[in-house]
Amino acid sequence: MNIFLDTQEIFMVEDHIFRLDEIQRVRKVLLQLNDKQRMCLLLKFSGYSYDEIHETTQIPRNNIGKTIARGKEKFMSLYQEVGEEHVS
């Protein structure tokens, strides 16, 4: 029995559980954003340009930056709230 391998396996399982928990928290928060903010954030963080986001969402090009900024701000605020609920 190799205790080093057993320890590595335990850490791998814990890491996997942590990632699943984080994914659930992110999804929960994303669902609380309005559709425009959620779509813009998902597209932006998937590598889309503002022009591509405009073409996909039909949101005016000059509003995309504001929508992303407001969405990020709201996401962070809600994410912290969800994290505090999770710890309690």
Secondary structure as UniProt FT lines:
FT   HELIX           3..30
FT   TURN            31..32
FT   HELIX           35..44
FT   TURN            45..47
FT   HELIX           50..57
FT   HELIX           61..63
FT   HELIX           64..87
//
